[in-house]
Amino acid sequence: MSGQFGLLKTKRFAPFFTTQFLGAFNDNLFKNALIVLLTFQSVQWTTLQPELLANLAAGIFILPFFLFSATAGQLADKYDKAVLARLVKVLEMVIMGVAAAGFFMHSLPLLMGGLFLLGLHSTLFGPVKYAILPQHLHTDELVGGNALIEAGTFVAILVGTLAGGLLAGSVEHSAWIALGGFVVAFAGYLASRGIPAAPAPVPGLKVNPNPITETWRNINFARANRTVFLSILGISWFWLYGALFLAQFPAYARNVLGGSEASVTLLLATFTVGIGLGSLLCERMSGKRVEIGLVPFGSIGLTLFGLDLYFASPVGLAGNGTHELLALLSLPAVWRVLFDLMMLGVFGGFFIVPLYALVQLRSAEETRARIIAANNIVNALFMVVGALGAAALLSAGLSIPALFGIAALLNAAVAIYIYGLVPEFLLRFIAWLLIKAAYRLRSEGLDHIPQEGAAVLVANHVSFVDAVIIMGAAPRPVRFVMDHRIFRIPVLSYIFRHCGAIPIAAAKEDPALMEKAFAAVSTALAEGELVAIFPEGNITRDGELQTFRPGISRILAANPVPVVPLALSGLWGSFFSRVDGEAMKKPFRRGLFSRITLRVGAPVAAAEATPAKLQATVLALRGDCR
């Protein structure tokens, strides 16, 4: 994890990280301080019930996300994001002045107005927060940068929430809350002055002030890329899921665990630390690249530990009166609850970080901020719907543990639905498991695979899982040309089809299908995609490299793109390879957890990429290892 923490020492990341951390901290400091103040001193401010005030405050804070996210996205695409960050910090200081006036004048409308403006501050900063990362970070730093942002945000939420509660209960005059918020905002402004310039991708953009039409337009930008849009839905579902759990912590601590206010803090801290830990682990588990295979892994954990929280929740504990924190910690059942919350946070980090990085990476630069604005709107909508749904179920008599169990089952249903629509997530998960758990993959030269633009990957064919391993190692999606018989295997055919695999047959077997395959390859390359082929035509039966067939020459004649040679070794003689009976006597049959190697050579120009030269290059890359 040293790599991602190294970003905190760089000028292109540290000032921005500090700015967003202090902003998230201040939002929660002021919001929670105000809620605590109105809860315990409501008679001094209004005749409304404290419960209604708390929900009113939450609604007022989130309202700007619906009203101004579309405008915020346009501003972040039109102007320098570093300048916008500084202006947002100036606005934050002004907002604290409004809050101070509200406290001095004892005016609830002014305080709620300040809370609304603070929500506006977060709305304006949202697109800047995520759209600026791809401008300042390299591709192999995106996961680490997002991990730090997510971990830092949740820690800021936790610390800000605790500080707000302490501040509201300890100061003699409530105006000190606003003064504390002003100091934090000023510190954020000073940090923002160190953010390097982030030039606008579309400086000539004409801002549309209509939030309804612009919101729909931004959503259409996201929908242009199916994977991006479904990633946004996945992110929004996570916020619904996480917010649902967080909202129940006070009642769960009191009515299920029988704990005091300190137990609420313990639950919140455990969940938050879990998310931070899971976020930071993402970089190590993904090899410093956007590994969407972690997303299904995260959703599995969110479901399993959500269900276990339902089963682990003690019955009858709250009936014995309020328990002190140390008394609760002496109970094994409470430790199981804390473990479930910790793991929910960890797997939540595995789920959310790759999705944010994927949206940044696959969104067009000129619309990235507006796509992130659309994400923020959908996030807010999901959280509101989740809160209303939870309130309705609890009002109908459902217990809080049962609510957690239902949410976990719904999480499984949502995951199955999304992975059914985009099998790339599931295939990358299988590939990730294969190269991380079943085998120990060592990759060399992956930077030779172009980050964008068309190219043909050619590799030796050692086993049935070659495509999966290459897919798991490649930094971007790859379309594989595969034997039509494998392509038509039941169930797998659905996945292959949705991942863009191209079935092919020999000319003697099905000439029409062969012609269709070559046409599909040409179309894919014309659209700037990566296409991978195994020129040998069949899996080797003796571990030796077979003669490359001339199909690669036909592809390059119609599409003169670079050819990237790849060599796999260590899989021949394994469970997934074909080994003749006589050849079986020669190698030691490799089992799971064996070391395998993928070497990637420098791209070869189309004019020089003859089958013989490519075969010799792959052979040299492979060396003596089979």
C-alpha positions in Angstrom: 0.0 0.0 0.0 3.1 2.3 0.0 2.4 3.3 -3.6 -0.9 5.0 -2.9 0.3 6.6 0.3 3.2 8.0 -1.8 0.6 10.2 -3.6 0.1 12.1 -0.3 3.6 13.4 -0.8 3.0 14.8 -4.3 1.8 18.3 -5.1 -0.5 17.0 -7.7 -2.6 15.1 -5.2 -1.9 16.1 -1.6 -3.5 19.7 -1.7 -6.6 18.3 -3.4 -6.9 15.4 -0.9 -6.6 17.9 2.0 -9.2 20.2 0.4 -11.8 17.4 -0.1 -11.1 15.9 3.4 -11.7 19.2 5.1 -14.8 19.9 3.0 -16.3 16.5 4.0 -15.3 17.1 7.6 -16.9 20.5 7.7 -20.2 19.3 6.1 -20.7 16.7 8.8 -19.4 18.9 11.6 -22.0 21.6 10.9 -24.8 19.2 10.0 -24.5 17.0 13.0 -23.9 19.9 15.4 -27.1 21.5 14.1 -29.1 18.2 14.4 -27.8 17.6 18.0 -28.6 21.2 18.9 -32.1 21.1 17.5 -32.7 17.6 19.0 -31.8 18.6 22.6 -32.8 22.3 22.5 -35.7 22.2 20.1 -38.1 24.1 22.4 -35.8 27.2 22.1 -35.9 27.2 18.3 -39.3 25.9 17.2 -42.4 23.9 18.1 -41.6 21.1 15.6 -40.8 17.7 16.9 -37.0 16.8 17.1 -37.5 13.7 14.9 -39.2 15.9 12.2 -36.4 18.5 12.4 -33.7 15.8 12.0 -35.4 14.5 8.8 -36.0 18.0 7.6 -32.4 18.9 8.0 -31.3 15.8 6.1 -33.7 16.6 3.2 -32.6 20.2 3.0 -29.0 19.2 2.8 -29.6 16.7 -0.1 -32.0 18.9 -2.1 -29.2 20.9 -3.9 -27.9 17.6 -5.4 -31.2 17.4 -7.4 -31.3 21.1 -8.2 -27.7 22.0 -9.1 -25.7 18.9 -9.9 -26.3 19.4 -13.7 -25.1 23.0 -13.5 -22.1 21.9 -11.4 -21.1 19.3 -14.0 -21.2 21.9 -16.8 -19.1 24.3 -14.8 -16.5 21.6 -14.1 -16.2 20.9 -17.9 -16.1 24.6 -18.8 -13.7 26.0 -16.3 -10.4 25.1 -14.7 -11.2 22.7 -11.8 -8.5 24.0 -9.5 -10.0 27.5 -9.8 -13.5 26.1 -9.1 -12.2 24.3 -6.0 -10.9 27.6 -4.6 -14.1 29.4 -5.4 -16.1 26.7 -3.7 -13.9 27.1 -0.6 -14.6 30.8 -0.6 -18.3 30.0 -0.8 -17.9 27.7 2.2 -16.5 30.5 4.3 -19.4 32.8 3.3 -21.8 30.0 4.3 -20.3 29.8 7.7 -21.0 33.5 8.0 -24.7 32.9 7.2 -24.7 30.2 9.8 -23.2 32.5 12.4 -25.9 35.1 11.7 -28.5 32.4 12.2 -27.0 31.4 15.6 -26.7 35.0 16.7 -30.2 36.0 15.6 -31.6 32.7 16.9 -33.2 32.2 13.4 -34.1 28.6 12.4 -34.8 29.6 8.8 -31.3 31.2 8.5 -29.7 28.0 9.9 -31.6 25.8 7.5 -30.6 28.2 4.7 -27.0 27.8 5.7 -27.5 24.0 5.6 -29.0 24.2 2.2 -26.0 26.3 1.0 -23.6 23.8 2.5 -25.4 21.1 0.4 -24.9 23.4 -2.6 -21.2 23.6 -1.7 -20.9 19.8 -1.8 -22.9 19.7 -5.0 -20.5 22.1 -6.7 -17.5 20.3 -5.5 -18.7 16.8 -6.5 -17.9 16.8 -10.2 -14.6 18.6 -9.5 -13.7 15.9 -6.9 -13.8 13.0 -9.3 -13.2 14.6 -12.7 -9.9 16.1 -11.6 -8.3 12.8 -10.7 -7.7 11.5 -14.2 -6.1 14.9 -15.1 -3.6 14.7 -12.3 -3.0 11.0 -11.9 -1.6 8.4 -14.2 -3.7 5.4 -15.2 -1.9 3.1 -12.8 -2.5 5.6 -10.0 -6.3 6.0 -10.4 -7.2 3.1 -8.2 -4.9 4.2 -5.4 -6.1 7.8 -5.7 -9.7 6.9 -5.6 -9.0 4.6 -2.6 -7.4 7.4 -0.7 -10.3 9.8 -1.6 -13.0 7.2 -0.5 -11.1 6.3 2.7 -10.4 9.9 3.5 -14.1 10.9 2.9 -15.5 8.3 5.2 -12.9 9.1 7.9 -13.8 12.8 7.5 -17.5 11.9 7.8 -16.8 10.0 11.0 -14.6 12.6 12.6 -16.8 15.4 11.5 -19.9 13.8 12.9 -18.2 13.1 16.3 -16.7 16.6 16.4 -20.1 18.2 15.6 -21.8 16.3 18.4 -19.1 17.3 20.9 -19.1 20.9 19.8 -22.8 21.3 20.1 -22.8 19.8 23.6 -19.8 21.7 25.0 -19.9 25.3 23.8 -21.6 28.0 25.8 -22.9 29.9 22.7 -24.0 28.0 19.5 -22.2 30.6 17.4 -18.9 28.9 18.2 -20.1 26.1 15.9 -20.1 28.5 13.0 -16.7 29.9 14.0 -15.3 26.3 14.1 -16.7 25.7 10.7 -15.2 28.9 9.3 -11.8 27.9 10.6 -12.1 24.6 8.8 -13.3 26.3 5.6 -10.4 28.7 5.7 -7.9 25.8 6.1 -9.6 24.2 3.1 -9.1 27.3 1.1 -5.4 27.5 1.9 -5.0 23.9 0.9 -6.9 24.5 -2.4 -4.4 27.1 -3.4 -1.9 24.3 -3.8 -4.0 22.3 -6.3 -2.2 22.4 -9.8 -4.1 23.7 -12.7 -6.7 21.4 -14.3 -7.6 23.0 -17.6 -11.2 22.9 -18.9 -11.8 20.2 -21.5 -14.6 22.2 -23.1 -14.0 26.0 -22.4 -16.5 27.0 -25.1 -19.4 25.1 -23.4 -22.6 27.1 -23.2 -24.1 26.5 -19.7 -27.8 25.4 -19.7 -29.4 26.8 -16.5 -32.4 24.4 -16.8 -31.7 21.6 -14.3 -34.4 19.3 -15.7 -33.3 19.3 -19.3 -29.6 19.4 -18.4 -30.0 16.5 -15.9 -31.6 14.4 -18.7 -28.8 15.4 -21.1 -26.1 14.4 -18.6 -27.8 11.0 -18.0 -27.8 10.5 -21.7 -24.0 11.2 -21.8 -23.6 8.4 -19.2 -25.9 6.0 -21.1 -23.8 6.4 -24.2 -21.4 3.9 -22.6 -23.4 1.0 -21.2 -20.6 0.0 -18.8 -20.3 3.5 -17.4 -24.1 3.8 -16.9 -24.4 0.5 -15.1 -21.4 1.4 -13.0 -23.2 4.6 -11.9 -26.2 2.4 -11.0 -23.9 0.2 -9.0 -22.4 3.2 -7.2 -25.9 4.5 -6.5 -27.0 1.2 -5.1 -24.0 1.1 -2.8 -24.9 4.6 -1.4 -28.5 3.4 -0.9 -27.3 0.2 0.8 -24.7 2.0 3.0 -27.0 4.9 3.9 -29.7 2.5 4.9 -27.3 0.8 7.4 -25.9 4.0 8.7 -29.3 5.6 9.3 -30.4 2.6 11.5 -27.3 2.7 13.8 -28.8 4.9 16.6 -32.0 2.8 16.8 -30.1 -0.5 16.4 -27.7 0.4 19.2 -30.6 1.4 21.5 -33.3 -1.1 20.7 -31.3 -4.2 19.7 -28.1 -3.9 21.6 -29.5 -1.9 24.5 -26.5 0.4 24.3 -25.9 4.1 25.0 -24.7 6.9 22.7 -21.2 5.6 22.9 -22.3 2.3 21.2 -23.7 4.3 18.3 -20.2 5.9 17.8 -18.6 2.4 18.0 -20.9 1.1 15.3 -20.2 4.1 13.0 -16.5 3.9 13.6 -16.3 0.2 12.9 -18.2 0.5 9.6 -16.2 3.5 8.6 -12.8 2.0 9.4 -13.9 -1.1 7.4 -14.7 1.0 4.3 -11.3 2.8 4.6 -9.5 -0.5 5.0 -11.3 -2.0 2.0 -10.6 1.0 -0.1 -6.9 1.0 0.6 -6.6 -2.7 0.0 -8.0 -2.2 -3.5 -4.8 -1.0 -5.0 -2.8 -4.0 -3.7 -5.5 -6.5 -4.8 -5.9 -5.0 -8.2 -2.2 -4.5 -9.1 -2.5 -0.7 -9.4 -5.0 -0.9 -12.2 -8.8 -0.6 -12.6 -9.8 -4.2 -11.7 -13.5 -4.5 -12.1 -13.3 -8.1 -11.1 -13.2 -6.8 -7.5 -16.8 -5.5 -7.9 -18.5 -8.9 -7.9 -16.2 -9.9 -5.0 -17.4 -6.9 -3.1 -21.1 -7.5 -3.8 -20.7 -11.1 -2.5 -19.3 -9.8 0.8 -21.9 -7.1 1.1 -24.6 -9.8 0.8 -23.0 -12.5 3.0 -22.1 -10.2 5.9 -25.4 -8.3 5.6 -27.3 -11.6 6.0 -25.0 -12.6 8.9 -25.7 -9.3 10.6 -29.4 -10.3 10.6 -28.6 -13.7 12.2 -26.0 -12.3 14.6 -28.2 -9.6 16.0 -29.0 -10.5 19.6 -32.5 -11.0 20.8 -33.7 -9.7 24.2 -30.5 -7.8 25.0 -32.2 -4.4 25.0 -34.8 -5.5 27.5 -32.3 -5.5 30.3 -31.8 -1.7 30.3 -29.0 0.4 28.9 -25.7 -1.3 28.9 -22.4 0.5 29.2 -20.0 0.2 26.3 -17.5 -2.0 28.2 -20.4 -4.3 29.3 -21.4 -4.7 25.6 -17.9 -5.5 24.5 -17.8 -8.3 27.0 -20.5 -10.2 25.0 -19.4 -12.5 22.1 -22.6 -11.7 20.2 -21.6 -8.0 20.1 -18.2 -8.8 18.7 -19.9 -10.8 15.9 -22.0 -7.8 15.1 -18.9 -5.6 15.0 -17.1 -8.1 12.8 -20.0 -8.1 10.3 -20.0 -4.3 10.2 -16.3 -4.2 9.7 -16.5 -6.7 6.8 -19.4 -4.9 5.3 -17.2 -1.8 5.1 -14.2 -3.7 3.7 -16.3 -5.4 1.0 -18.0 -2.0 0.3 -14.5 -0.6 -0.4 -13.8 -3.4 -2.8 -17.1 -2.6 -4.5 -17.1 1.1 -4.7 -13.4 2.1 -5.6 -13.2 0.2 -8.9 -16.5 1.5 -10.0 -15.5 5.1 -9.4 -12.2 4.5 -11.2 -14.0 2.8 -14.1 -16.4 5.7 -14.6 -13.5 8.1 -14.7 -11.4 6.0 -17.1 -14.2 5.2 -19.6 -15.9 8.5 -19.7 -15.0 10.9 -22.5 -12.9 13.7 -21.2 -15.1 16.4 -22.6 -18.2 15.1 -20.7 -16.5 13.5 -17.7 -17.6 16.1 -15.2 -21.2 16.1 -16.4 -21.3 12.3 -16.3 -20.1 12.5 -12.7 -22.8 15.1 -12.0 -25.4 12.6 -13.4 -23.9 10.0 -11.0 -24.4 12.4 -8.1 -28.0 13.0 -9.0 -28.7 9.3 -9.3 -26.9 8.7 -6.0 -29.1 11.2 -4.2 -32.2 9.7 -5.8 -31.3 6.2 -4.7 -30.6 7.4 -1.1 -33.9 9.2 -0.8 -35.8 6.2 -2.2 -33.9 3.9 0.1 -34.7 6.1 3.1 -38.4 6.2 2.2 -38.5 2.4 1.7 -36.8 1.7 5.0 -39.1 4.1 6.8 -42.2 2.4 5.3 -41.0 -1.1 6.2 -40.1 -0.1 9.7 -43.4 1.6 10.2 -45.1 -1.6 9.0 -43.5 -3.4 12.0 -40.4 -4.9 10.4 -37.4 -5.2 12.8 -34.1 -3.5 12.1 -32.2 -6.8 11.8 -34.9 -8.1 9.4 -34.4 -4.8 7.4 -30.7 -5.6 7.1 -31.5 -9.1 5.9 -33.9 -7.9 3.2 -31.4 -5.3 2.1 -28.7 -8.0 1.8 -31.0 -10.2 -0.3 -31.9 -7.2 -2.5 -28.2 -6.6 -2.9 -27.7 -10.1 -4.3 -30.6 -9.6 -6.7 -29.2 -6.3 -8.0 -25.8 -7.8 -8.4 -27.1 -10.7 -10.5 -29.1 -8.3 -12.6 -26.2 -6.0 -13.3 -23.7 -8.8 -14.0 -26.3 -10.4 -16.3 -26.5 -7.1 -18.3 -22.7 -6.7 -18.4 -20.9 -10.1 -18.1 -17.6 -8.3 -18.3 -17.8 -7.8 -14.5 -18.3 -11.5 -13.9 -15.7 -12.6 -16.4 -13.1 -10.2 -14.9 -14.0 -11.7 -11.5 -13.4 -15.2 -12.7 -10.2 -14.1 -14.4 -9.1 -12.3 -11.2 -9.8 -15.4 -9.1 -7.9 -17.6 -11.6 -4.8 -15.4 -11.7 -4.8 -14.5 -8.0 -6.2 -17.6 -6.3 -5.8 -20.6 -8.6 -2.5 -19.6 -10.1 0.3 -17.1 -9.4 0.6 -14.9 -12.4 3.7 -12.9 -13.2 3.2 -10.3 -15.9 5.9 -8.6 -17.9 5.6 -5.8 -20.4 1.9 -5.0 -20.0 2.7 -1.4 -20.8 3.2 -2.6 -24.4 -0.6 -3.1 -24.7 -1.9 0.3 -25.9 -4.2 2.2 -23.5 -6.3 3.3 -26.4 -6.7 2.7 -30.2 -6.9 -0.5 -32.2 -4.3 -3.4 -32.0 -4.2 -7.1 -32.6 -2.9 -9.3 -29.8 -1.4 -12.6 -30.9 -0.5 -15.3 -28.3 0.4 -19.0 -28.1 -2.4 -21.3 -27.2 -1.5 -23.5 -24.2 -4.8 -24.1 -22.4 -8.6 -23.6 -22.3 -8.1 -20.6 -19.9 -5.6 -18.6 -22.0 -8.3 -16.1 -23.0 -9.4 -15.7 -19.4 -5.8 -15.1 -18.2 -5.1 -12.6 -20.9 -8.4 -10.9 -20.2 -7.6 -10.6 -16.5 -4.1 -9.2 -17.2 -5.0 -6.7 -20.0 -5.5 -3.1 -18.9 -8.6 -2.8 -21.2 -11.4 -5.0 -22.7 -10.3 -7.5 -25.3 -12.4 -9.2 -28.0 -11.3 -12.7 -28.6 -11.7 -14.7 -31.8 -12.7 -18.2 -30.7 -13.7 -21.5 -32.1 -17.4 -21.5 -32.8 -17.9 -24.8 -31.0 -16.6 -23.2 -27.7 -18.6 -20.1 -28.4 -21.8 -22.1 -28.5 -21.4 -23.9 -25.2 -24.7 -23.5 -23.3 -24.6 -20.7 -20.6 -21.1 -19.7 -21.6 -22.4 -18.6 -25.0 -24.5 -15.9 -23.3 -21.3 -14.5 -21.6 -19.2 -14.8 -24.7 -21.8 -13.0 -26.8 -22.1 -10.1 -24.4 -18.4 -9.7 -24.1 -18.0 -9.4 -27.8 -16.2 -12.6 -28.6 -16.1 -13.4 -32.3 -16.9 -17.1 -33.3 -15.0 -18.4 -36.3 -14.9 -21.7 -38.2 -12.5 -23.2 -40.8 -13.2 -22.4 -44.4 -13.9 -26.1 -45.1 -16.3 -26.3 -42.2 -18.3 -23.1 -42.6 -17.0 -20.5 -45.1 -19.8 -18.1 -44.4 -19.1 -18.0 -40.7 -15.4 -17.5 -41.4 -16.1 -14.5 -43.6 -18.5 -13.1 -41.0 -15.7 -13.4 -38.4 -13.2 -11.5 -40.5 -15.8 -8.8 -41.1 -16.5 -8.5 -37.3 -12.7 -8.3 -36.6 -12.4 -5.4 -39.2 -15.4 -3.6 -37.6 -13.9 -3.9 -34.1 -10.5 -2.7 -35.2 -12.1 0.2 -37.1 -13.8 1.2 -33.8 -10.4 1.3 -32.0 -10.9 -2.0 -30.0 -8.4 -4.7 -29.0 -8.8 -8.0 -30.8 -6.9 -11.1 -29.7 -6.3 -14.2 -31.8 -4.4 -17.5 -31.3 -2.8 -18.0 -34.7 -1.9 -21.6 -34.0 -5.6 -22.4 -34.4 -5.6 -25.1 -31.7 -4.3 -25.8 -28.2 -0.9 -27.3 -28.2 -0.8 -31.0 -27.3 2.9 -31.3 -26.7 3.8 -27.9 -25.3 5.6 -26.8 -28.4 4.6 -23.8 -30.5 2.7 -24.7 -33.6 2.9 -23.0 -37.0 1.1 -19.7 -37.2 -1.7 -19.7 -39.8 -2.0 -17.0 -42.4 -5.3 -15.6 -41.0 -3.3 -12.8 -39.3 -2.0 -11.6 -42.6 -5.5 -11.3 -44.0 -6.6 -9.3 -40.9 -3.6 -6.9 -41.2 -4.1 -6.4 -45.0 -7.6 -5.0 -44.3 -6.6 -3.3 -41.0 -3.0 -2.2 -40.8 -2.8 -1.8 -37.0 0.0 -2.7 -34.6 0.4 -6.3 -33.5 1.3 -7.0 -29.9 2.9 -10.4 -29.3 2.2 -12.3 -26.1 3.7 -15.5 -24.7 2.1 -17.7 -22.0 4.1 -20.2 -20.1 3.5 -22.5 -17.2 0.1 -23.8 -18.1 1.0 -26.7 -20.3 0.5 -29.9 -18.5 -2.1 -28.3 -16.2 -5.7 -29.4 -15.6 -6.8 -26.9 -18.3 -4.5 -28.0 -21.1 -4.6 -30.8 -23.6 -1.8 -33.4 -23.2 -1.3 -36.5 -25.3 -0.8 -39.8 -23.5 2.8 -40.1 -24.7 3.6 -36.4 -23.9 2.2 -36.9 -20.4 5.3 -38.9 -19.5 7.6 -35.9 -20.2 6.4 -33.0 -18.1 5.4 -32.9 -14.5 1.7 -32.3 -14.5 1.1 -28.8 -13.0 -1.5 -28.3 -10.4 -3.3 -25.3 -9.0 -1.2 -22.5 -7.4 1.6 -23.0 -9.9 3.4 -20.0 -11.2 2.5 -18.9 -14.7 4.0 -16.1 -16.8 2.6 -13.7 -19.4 5.2 -11.8 -21.3 4.2 -9.0 -23.7 6.5 -7.9 -26.4 6.9 -4.5 -28.1 4.3 -3.8 -30.8 5.2 -4.9 -34.4 4.2 -2.7 -37.3 1.6 -4.2 -39.6 3.9 -4.2 -42.6 6.5 -6.3 -40.7 4.0 -8.6 -38.9 4.3 -11.8 -41.0 3.2 -15.1 -39.5 6.7 -16.4 -39.4 8.1 -13.3 -37.7 5.3 -13.2 -35.1 5.8 -16.9 -34.4 9.5 -16.3 -33.8 8.8 -13.3 -31.6 6.3 -15.3 -29.4 8.8 -18.2 -29.2 11.6 -15.9 -28.1 9.3 -14.3 -25.4 8.3 -17.7 -24.2 11.8 -19.0 -23.9 12.4 -22.5 -22.7 9.3 -22.5 -20.4 6.1 -24.1 -21.6 
